[in-house]
């Protein structure tokens, strides 16, 4: 779960333009990781990427942000395994 948390924070800062402290505040305030208390909740969380959850936090889960071609699919560099090294 820690890796997913870090990935969401990374996406909020890199693609959402938030400062790291603001990204942590948004994510912690969302209670998204409250679901991680159960196995089913953990499965639901890791079923989606950190990018998906970051965009949900920024735009709302009901906003259909994923229909916006500037937001979905994720930027190509999101899939680069070295992306955390280039913050």
Residue, then its C-alpha position, 0 to 999 in steps of 0.5 A: x500500500x505504501x508504494x501505491x500511496x507514493x505513486x498517488x502523491x507522485x502523480x498529484x505533484x507531477x501531473x496535478x501541479x500540487x506541492x508535495x505537502x498539498x498532495x499529502x494533505x489531499x490524499x490523507x483527507x480523502x480517506x481513500x486508504x481507509x479501504x485498505x483495512x480489509x483485503x477486499x478494500x486493498x484489492x479495490x485500491x490496487x485494481x487501479x493505478x496511482x495515476x487513476x486515483x490521483x486524477x479522481x482526487x483532483x477531478x472527482x470520481x463522478x466527473x468522467x475526467x477519463x473522457x478528457x483526452x488530455x487526462x486519459x490515457x496517462x502520459x507515456x512517461x507515467x509508465x517509465x519505471x525510472x519516473x520516480x528518479x526524475x521528480 
